Amino acid sequence: MAEPNGSSSTAPLSERWAAVDDYFACITECSLDDGTCVTHCMETHLKQDGASGAS
């Protein structure tokens, strides 16, 4: 799989893809109408500031 464009993270590629997998697992538990839940999943699992993913 190719690396996502614009990615400047120093985390190994496998860790970044694991975060994407965790994000998708998280959003599958959200209601389709719950934008807050989806936003929370994005902020938790796809944050790009170099901080560890907080659960």
N, C-alpha and C positions, 0 to 999 in steps of 0.2 A: 504494500500500500504506500502511496506517496504521502509525504508530509504535507499538512495543510498549509496553504499559502499564507504568507505574512506571519508565520509563527516565529517568535523570537525567544521562546522559552529555552532555558538551558537544561530542562528535564529530559531524560532519555526518551526517545520516541515511544518505546513500549509503555512508559508511565503516562505519556500524554494520551495514547489510545485507551489505556485502562480508565483514565478520567472520563473519556467520551463514553465508554461502556457503562460506567457508573452513572453518568448523566442520563443516558437512555433508560437505565433501570429505574432511576428516580422518577423520571417523567411518566413512566408507565403506571405509576401509582397515583398520579394526579388526575383530577377530573378534567375533561376536555374544556370546561368553561372556567377553570381556575388558573388564571394567568399568574397569580401570586405564587402558586405552587411551582409552576414551570420556571418562573424567575428565580425562586429560591434554589431550585436544582441547578440552574445555570450558574448562579453565583457561587454555589458550594463546590461544584465539580469542574467547572470550566474557567475558574478565575485564573487570569494570566499574570498576576502581579508577583509571582514567584513564591507566594505564601503556600504553606501546606494546606490541603483541603480540610477544612474544619467540618465536622459532622454535626 
